[in-house]
Amino acid sequence: MSASEKASTTMMWIKQLSTTTINSVTGKVKAFMSGSPIKRHVAVGVAAWMVLNLIVFLILQGKIDSAEKTFFNKGVDVALGLSDKSGSPILSTDILSLTVAIREVMANPEIRYAAILDHQDTILAHSDPSKINLKLKPTAAETTIDTINGVQITSAKADGQTQVMTFENDVTYSGVKIGRVSIGWGAQKLAASVKAYHLFMMVSLVFSLAAIACTLFLLERTLKKRALARQKAMEGMTRIGPYLLTRKIAQGGMAELYLADYLREDGFRKTVAVKKVLPHLADNRDFIDMFIREARLAALLQHPNVVQIADFGKIQNAYFIAMEYVDGKNLAEIMGFIKKGLPVDMAVFLILQISSGLHYSHARRDDKTGTPLNIIHRDISPQNILISLNGEVKLSDFGISKATSEPSLTQAGVIKGKLSYLSPEQVMGQAVTHQIDIYALGLVFYEILSGSRLYRFANDIEAIRTIPQMTIPPIITKRPDIPQGLNDIVMKCLEKSTVKRYQTALELNNDLLKLKNHLGITYDASDLALFMRANFEKAEAEPEPVA
């Protein structure tokens, strides 16, 4: 590999790693918010509490600002008034007039001191006569607060302890400074008001938290009781509308599959499979959205090689999909049972059937507008290929499919699908097309011919690092008995370049038909049915009955 290719691969890997990390974090946040109702309610409660306290804070802060503004304006008015009265007496050194002005100011009990100074900062008049003819000493811990209308406001400690606001203003005559006035105003009332507001804020914070916590507790207690009652009712369900649940076929982490009888009042009966959301996920909005999306997409597809959807709905809080019942095994189970590669004719027949269903899905158009739906399955794997005892081959599970007709429920950069069946463009974060399904089908083809999975990965990072650089050996090196033409078809499905890969599933299907005719392969559904019945009909375990 050249240096430029290595650099490009390294940058791609770093990009994918960072994208995966970011999406992992955002995914966890989203999972928390979209999970159980309890989590959502807690998040809403916390948000409400924060908004409520922000409102209280803004209101109280407004009151504090208003109180401070009123206090400052009073001090400024007094300082300006004293300055006006002091101009002429300072010029004429009229100490008596200055003293009278000081006494008028000191009539306000909140004022701690008042002083009038000359241009050399010598005290001419003071509320404390002993300080006359002295210099005005600065008070301790002075901090400038503001300047309003020329009056400088500072915060200080009188006697080193008491909080005092000082208002100072220059006394001028004909634009020349001839002195200044200084007023010390006790700030105890202002401080008490601010403290009271802060205390109220703290009490409000605690009280609102307790109120919201109690509300959430009561709400969740009520909802939990209702949810438990619903779950109990759902767990004991033996019927969903017209569907009588007879046997549980399988259960996964999100849904359970039942064998059911569709019953009509006129006596009509038909066996179907019912996929029902697990009770504890019935309130998970994200999962329900994905479940509904799967039903909508699958309902658009009517093809013999695609599992048919018969019904979808919600009855008694139970979301369900009713679909045709494929009595048989999935391809993964068959491979696990056989433990070796399948015969060439059988493998060719299986891929012919799936490629036919896949092409139909890819080419599906809107019935009304004729617009291509651009459906991409995105999870082609042996587990999603079902084979009935009658030799039918069906593609199932459109749970994470992508179509232009449906809103995307996945995040950009998040890998969807089983790691062992991903295409290079998927792990590299490139835009995906229907060709990723062809690549995945090629991996399935390779697997059923060789008898083993091509590769396995423990996590996304391992897949991201390996798949783009991995060289897939020709299948003929694993199965020397297969025709060269078949080797070419399989490897064309697995081309890393989308230009060299099959452009459509129809092209793959046509090449397989030509190869089948060329080789004189006559294998059909009847042969597959014989194989299935010989290997699985008698060994089929009795499914778990519905409680």
C-alpha positions in Angstrom: 0.0 0.0 0.0 1.4 3.4 -1.0 2.0 6.2 1.6 -0.9 8.2 0.2 -3.2 5.2 0.5 -2.1 4.6 4.1 -2.6 8.3 4.9 -6.1 8.2 3.3 -7.0 5.0 5.2 -5.7 6.4 8.5 -7.7 9.7 8.0 -10.8 7.6 7.2 -10.4 5.5 10.3 -9.9 8.6 12.5 -13.0 10.2 11.0 -15.0 7.1 11.6 -13.7 6.7 15.1 -14.6 10.3 16.0 -18.0 9.9 14.4 -18.7 6.7 16.2 -17.7 8.2 19.5 -19.8 11.3 19.0 -22.8 9.3 17.9 -22.3 6.9 20.8 -22.6 9.8 23.3 -25.5 11.5 21.5 -27.1 8.0 21.1 -26.9 7.5 24.9 -28.5 10.8 25.5 -31.2 10.1 23.0 -31.7 6.6 24.4 -32.2 8.1 27.8 -34.7 10.6 26.6 -36.6 8.2 24.4 -36.5 5.2 26.7 -39.0 4.6 29.5 -41.6 7.3 30.4 -40.0 7.6 33.8 -36.7 8.8 32.3 -38.6 11.3 30.1 -40.6 12.6 33.0 -37.5 13.0 35.1 -35.8 14.9 32.3 -38.9 17.1 31.8 -39.1 17.6 35.6 -35.5 18.7 35.8 -36.0 21.0 32.8 -39.2 22.5 34.4 -37.3 23.0 37.7 -34.5 24.8 36.0 -36.9 27.0 34.0 -38.9 27.8 37.1 -35.8 28.8 39.1 -34.5 30.8 36.2 -37.8 32.8 36.2 -37.6 33.2 40.0 -34.0 34.3 39.7 -34.7 36.9 37.0 -37.7 38.3 39.1 -35.7 38.5 42.3 -32.6 39.9 40.5 -34.9 42.6 39.0 -36.1 43.5 42.5 -32.5 43.6 43.8 -31.5 45.8 40.9 -34.5 48.1 41.6 -33.6 48.4 45.3 -30.0 49.2 44.5 -31.0 51.8 41.9 -33.4 53.5 44.3 -30.7 53.5 47.0 -28.1 54.9 44.7 -30.4 57.6 43.3 -31.1 58.8 46.9 -27.4 59.1 47.6 -26.7 60.8 44.3 -29.5 63.4 44.9 -28.2 64.2 48.4 -24.6 64.5 47.2 -25.7 66.8 44.3 -27.8 68.9 46.6 -25.0 69.3 49.1 -22.6 70.3 46.3 -25.0 73.0 45.1 -25.2 74.5 48.6 -21.4 74.4 49.1 -20.1 76.4 46.2 -20.4 80.0 47.5 -19.6 79.1 51.1 -16.4 77.4 50.1 -15.3 80.5 48.1 -16.0 82.8 51.0 -14.9 80.3 53.6 -18.3 80.6 55.2 -17.9 77.7 57.7 -21.3 78.5 59.4 -23.2 77.9 56.1 -21.3 74.8 55.4 -22.0 73.5 58.9 -25.7 74.2 58.5 -25.7 72.3 55.2 -24.0 69.3 56.9 -26.6 69.3 59.7 -29.5 69.3 57.1 -27.9 66.2 55.5 -27.4 64.4 58.8 -31.1 64.7 59.5 -31.4 61.4 57.6 -30.6 58.7 60.2 -29.2 56.3 57.5 -26.3 58.7 56.7 -23.2 57.9 58.8 -21.2 61.0 58.0 -21.0 64.0 55.7 -18.0 66.2 54.8 -17.2 69.2 52.7 -13.6 69.6 51.6 -11.7 72.4 49.8 -9.6 71.9 46.7 -6.7 70.6 48.8 -8.9 67.9 50.3 -8.8 69.7 53.7 -12.1 69.2 55.6 -13.9 72.5 56.0 -17.1 71.0 57.6 -17.8 67.6 58.9 -20.6 65.8 60.9 -17.8 65.1 63.4 -16.4 68.6 64.3 -13.1 67.0 65.6 -12.2 66.2 62.0 -12.3 69.8 60.7 -9.0 71.0 59.2 -7.9 67.4 58.8 -7.5 65.4 55.6 -10.3 63.0 54.9 -8.9 59.5 55.4 -9.9 56.8 52.9 -12.2 54.1 54.3 -11.1 50.5 54.4 -11.7 48.1 51.5 -13.0 50.7 49.1 -14.4 49.4 45.8 -15.8 51.6 43.1 -19.3 50.7 42.3 -20.5 53.2 39.7 -20.6 56.9 38.7 -24.0 58.5 38.2 -24.4 62.2 37.1 -20.8 62.8 38.1 -21.2 61.3 41.6 -18.7 58.5 42.3 -20.2 55.7 44.3 -17.9 53.4 46.3 -18.4 50.6 48.7 -16.3 50.6 51.9 -16.1 49.5 55.5 -16.5 52.2 58.1 -14.6 51.4 61.3 -13.4 48.3 59.4 -16.7 46.5 59.9 -19.9 48.4 59.0 -20.8 48.4 55.2 -21.0 52.0 54.0 -21.7 53.4 50.5 -19.8 56.6 49.8 -21.1 59.2 47.5 -18.6 61.8 46.4 -19.0 64.8 44.0 -16.7 67.7 43.0 -17.8 71.2 43.8 -17.0 73.6 41.0 -17.3 77.3 40.3 -17.1 78.6 36.7 -15.9 75.2 35.6 -13.1 75.1 38.2 -12.9 72.6 41.0 -12.9 74.3 44.3 -13.7 71.4 46.6 -15.8 68.3 47.0 -18.4 66.7 49.2 -18.4 63.2 50.6 -21.3 61.4 52.1 -21.2 58.0 53.9 -24.5 56.2 53.7 -25.2 53.1 55.8 -26.0 50.2 53.6 -27.5 47.9 56.2 -31.1 48.2 54.9 -29.9 47.5 51.3 -27.8 44.6 52.4 -30.7 43.2 54.5 -33.1 43.5 51.5 -30.5 41.7 49.2 -30.0 39.0 51.8 -33.8 38.5 52.1 -34.1 38.2 48.4 -31.2 35.7 48.3 -32.8 33.7 51.1 -36.1 33.7 49.3 -34.3 32.5 46.2 -32.8 29.6 48.1 -36.1 28.7 49.8 -37.8 28.8 46.4 -35.1 26.6 44.9 -35.5 23.9 47.6 -39.3 24.2 47.7 -39.7 23.9 43.9 -37.3 21.0 43.8 -39.3 19.2 46.6 -42.6 20.0 44.8 -41.4 18.7 41.5 -39.9 15.7 43.1 -43.1 14.9 44.9 -45.1 15.4 41.7 -42.8 13.2 39.7 -43.0 10.5 42.5 -46.8 10.5 42.5 -46.9 10.6 38.7 -44.5 7.8 38.2 -46.1 5.7 40.9 -49.4 6.1 39.1 -47.9 5.4 35.7 -46.0 2.4 37.0 -49.1 0.9 38.4 -50.9 1.4 35.1 -47.9 0.1 33.1 -47.6 -3.0 35.3 -51.3 -3.6 34.9 -51.0 -3.3 31.1 -47.9 -5.5 31.0 -49.7 -8.1 33.0 -52.6 -8.0 30.7 -50.4 -8.1 27.6 -48.3 -11.0 29.0 -51.5 -13.0 29.6 -52.9 -12.2 26.1 -54.0 -15.2 24.1 -55.8 -13.1 21.5 -55.1 -9.9 19.7 -58.3 -8.8 17.9 -59.1 -11.6 15.3 -55.8 -13.4 16.0 -55.8 -16.3 18.4 -52.2 -16.8 19.6 -51.6 -20.5 19.7 -47.8 -21.0 20.1 -44.8 -18.9 20.8 -42.3 -19.4 18.0 -39.5 -17.2 19.1 -38.6 -14.2 21.3 -36.0 -11.5 20.9 -35.0 -8.5 22.9 -37.7 -6.3 21.4 -40.5 -8.5 20.1 -41.9 -12.0 20.3 -43.2 -14.1 17.5 -46.3 -16.2 17.8 -48.0 -18.8 15.6 -51.6 -17.6 15.4 -54.9 -18.4 13.8 -56.8 -15.7 12.0 -60.5 -16.3 12.8 -63.5 -14.6 11.2 -67.1 -14.8 12.4 -68.0 -16.7 9.3 -65.6 -19.5 10.3 -62.8 -18.7 8.0 -59.4 -19.7 9.6 -55.8 -19.0 8.4 -52.5 -19.7 10.1 -50.3 -16.6 10.4 -47.3 -15.4 12.3 -47.9 -12.5 14.7 -44.9 -10.3 15.7 -45.8 -8.5 19.0 -43.8 -5.8 20.8 -42.7 -6.9 24.2 -44.8 -5.4 27.0 -42.1 -3.3 28.6 -41.4 -1.6 25.2 -45.0 -0.7 24.5 -44.3 2.9 25.8 -40.9 3.3 24.0 -41.7 5.8 21.3 -38.6 5.4 19.3 -39.0 1.6 19.1 -42.7 1.8 18.3 -41.9 4.3 15.5 -39.3 1.8 14.0 -41.8 -1.0 14.4 -44.5 1.0 12.6 -42.0 1.9 9.9 -41.1 -1.8 9.4 -44.8 -2.6 8.9 -45.4 0.2 6.4 -42.4 -0.7 4.3 -43.1 -4.5 4.3 -46.7 -3.9 3.5 -45.6 -2.1 0.2 -44.0 -5.3 -1.0 -46.0 -8.1 -2.6 -43.7 -10.7 -4.0 -43.4 -14.5 -3.6 -39.8 -14.1 -2.3 -40.7 -11.5 0.3 -42.5 -12.3 3.5 -46.0 -10.8 3.1 -47.6 -8.5 5.7 -51.3 -9.2 6.3 -52.2 -6.7 9.0 -50.8 -4.2 11.4 -52.2 -2.3 14.4 -52.5 -1.7 18.1 -55.1 -3.5 20.1 -55.2 -3.2 23.9 -51.9 -1.3 23.8 -50.3 -4.3 22.0 -48.5 -3.3 18.8 -48.4 -6.2 16.3 -47.6 -7.2 12.8 -49.5 -10.1 11.3 -47.6 -11.8 8.5 -47.6 -15.0 6.5 -46.2 -17.9 8.5 -43.2 -19.5 6.9 -43.1 -23.0 8.3 -39.4 -23.9 8.1 -36.0 -22.6 9.1 -33.8 -19.6 8.4 -30.7 -20.0 6.3 -28.4 -19.5 9.4 -30.1 -22.4 11.1 -29.8 -24.6 8.0 -26.0 -23.8 7.7 -25.6 -24.5 11.4 -27.2 -27.9 10.9 -25.4 -28.9 7.7 -22.0 -27.6 8.9 -20.6 -27.5 5.4 -21.0 -25.8 2.1 -24.3 -26.3 0.2 -24.4 -28.1 -3.2 -23.8 -25.7 -6.1 -27.3 -26.3 -7.6 -29.0 -25.6 -4.3 -26.9 -22.5 -3.5 -27.6 -21.1 -7.0 -31.4 -21.7 -6.6 -31.5 -19.9 -3.2 -29.6 -16.8 -4.4 -31.8 -16.7 -7.6 -34.9 -16.5 -5.4 -33.5 -13.9 -3.0 -32.1 -11.8 -5.8 -35.5 -11.8 -7.4 -37.2 -10.6 -4.3 -34.4 -8.1 -3.7 -34.7 -6.6 -7.2 -38.4 -6.3 -6.7 -37.9 -4.4 -3.4 -35.2 -2.1 -4.9 -37.3 -1.3 -8.0 -40.6 -0.8 -6.1 -42.4 2.4 -7.1 -45.2 4.4 -5.5 -48.5 3.1 -6.7 -50.0 6.5 -7.2 -47.1 8.7 -8.4 -44.8 6.1 -9.9 -41.9 7.7 -8.0 -39.2 5.1 -7.1 -39.3 4.3 -3.3 -35.6 3.4 -3.3 -36.0 0.8 -0.7 -32.7 -0.6 0.7 -33.0 -3.6 3.0 -29.6 -3.0 4.8 -29.7 -6.2 6.8 -29.3 -9.0 4.2 -28.0 -12.0 6.2 -28.7 -15.7 6.6 -30.9 -15.0 9.6 -33.3 -13.0 7.4 -33.6 -15.5 4.6 -36.5 -18.0 5.5 -36.9 -21.3 3.8 -40.2 -23.3 4.2 -40.7 -27.0 4.3 -42.5 -26.5 1.0 -39.4 -25.1 -0.7 -40.3 -21.4 -0.6 -37.5 -18.9 -0.1 -38.5 -15.6 1.5 -36.7 -12.4 2.5 -37.8 -11.0 5.8 -37.2 -8.3 8.4 -37.3 -4.8 6.9 -36.9 -3.3 10.4 -33.9 -1.1 9.6 -34.6 -0.7 5.9 -34.3 2.7 4.2 -36.8 4.2 1.8 -37.5 7.7 0.5 -41.1 7.2 1.5 -40.3 7.0 5.2 -38.6 9.4 7.5 -35.1 8.3 8.6 -35.0 7.0 12.2 -31.2 6.6 12.2 -28.3 9.0 12.9 -25.8 9.9 10.3 -22.6 7.9 10.9 -24.3 5.1 12.9 -23.6 1.7 11.3 -26.8 -0.3 10.8 -26.9 -3.9 10.0 -24.9 -7.0 11.1 -21.1 -6.2 11.2 -20.2 -9.4 9.2 -22.4 -8.4 6.3 -21.4 -4.7 5.8 -20.1 -3.3 2.6 -17.0 -1.1 2.4 -19.0 2.0 1.7 -21.1 1.5 4.8 -18.2 1.3 7.2 -16.5 4.2 5.5 -19.5 6.4 6.2 -20.3 6.9 2.5 -23.8 7.4 1.1 -25.4 3.9 0.7 -27.4 2.6 -2.3 -29.1 -0.6 -3.1 -25.7 -2.0 -4.0 -24.9 -2.6 -0.3 -27.7 -5.3 -0.4 -26.0 -6.9 -3.4 -22.6 -6.9 -1.5 -24.3 -8.5 1.5 -26.0 -11.1 -0.7 -22.6 -11.9 -2.1 -21.3 -12.5 1.4 -24.2 -14.8 2.0 -23.5 -16.6 -1.3 -19.8 -17.0 -0.4 -20.8 -18.3 3.0 -23.3 -21.0 1.8 -20.8 -22.2 -0.8 -17.8 -22.3 1.6 -19.6 -23.5 4.6 -18.3 -20.7 6.9 -18.8 -17.0 7.5 -16.2 -14.9 5.7 -15.4 -12.7 8.7 -16.5 -11.9 12.2 -16.0 -8.7 14.1 -16.4 -7.9 17.8 -17.3 -4.2 17.4 -17.7 -1.3 14.9 -14.1 -0.1 15.2 -12.8 -3.6 14.2 -15.1 -3.7 11.2 -14.1 -0.1 10.2 -10.4 -0.9 10.3 -10.7 -4.3 8.5 -13.4 -4.3 5.8 -12.0 -1.5 3.5 -8.6 -3.1 3.4 -9.5 -6.8 3.4 -8.8 -8.8 0.3 -11.4 -11.6 -0.2 -9.9 -14.7 -1.8 -11.9 -16.1 -4.8 -14.5 -18.6 -3.7 -13.0 -21.1 -6.0 -10.0 -21.3 -3.7 -12.3 -22.5 -1.0 -14.4 -24.7 -3.3 -12.3 -25.9 -6.2 -15.3 -28.0 -7.5 -17.4 -25.0 -8.4 -17.5 -23.7 -12.0 -15.4 -20.6 -12.9 -18.5 -18.9 -14.0 -20.0 -19.2 -10.6 -16.8 -17.9 -9.0 -17.0 -14.9 -11.2 -20.6 -14.1 -10.2 -19.9 -14.4 -6.5 -16.7 -12.2 -6.7 -18.5 -9.6 -8.8 -21.0 -9.2 -6.0 -18.1 -8.6 -3.6 -16.3 -6.0 -5.6 -15.2 -3.1 -3.3 -15.7 -0.7 -6.2 -19.4 0.0 -6.8 -18.6 0.6 -10.4 -17.3 -3.0 -10.9 -20.0 -4.5 -8.6 -23.4 -5.6 -10.0 -25.4 -2.4 -10.5 -28.7 -4.1 -9.8 -30.0 -7.3 -8.3 -31.6 -8.0 -11.7 -28.2 -8.2 -13.4 -27.1 -10.7 -10.8 -30.4 -12.7 -11.3 -29.9 -12.7 -15.1 -26.3 -14.0 -14.8 -27.4 -16.7 -12.4 -30.1 -17.8 -14.8 -27.6 -17.9 -17.7 -25.2 -20.0 -15.6 -28.0 -22.3 -14.5 -29.1 -22.9 -18.1 -25.4 -23.3 -19.2 -24.7 -25.9 -16.5 -28.1 -27.7 -17.0 -29.1 -27.1 -13.4 -32.7 -28.3 -12.8 -32.9 -27.8 -9.1 -36.2 -26.2 -8.1 -38.6 -25.6 -5.2 -39.6 -29.3 -5.1 -35.9 -30.4 -4.6 -35.6 -27.8 -1.9 -38.8 -29.0 -0.2 -37.4 -32.6 -0.2 -34.2 -31.4 1.4 -36.1 -29.4 4.1 -38.5 -32.2 4.9 -35.7 -34.8 5.0 -33.7 -32.7 7.4 -36.1 -30.7 9.5 -39.7 -31.9 9.4 -39.2 -34.8 11.9 -36.7 -32.9 14.0 -38.9 -29.8 14.3 -39.4 -29.2 18.0 -42.8 -28.5 19.4 -43.0 -24.7 19.9 -43.8 -23.3 23.4 -47.6 -23.0 23.9 -49.1 -19.7 24.8 -49.8 -19.4 28.5 
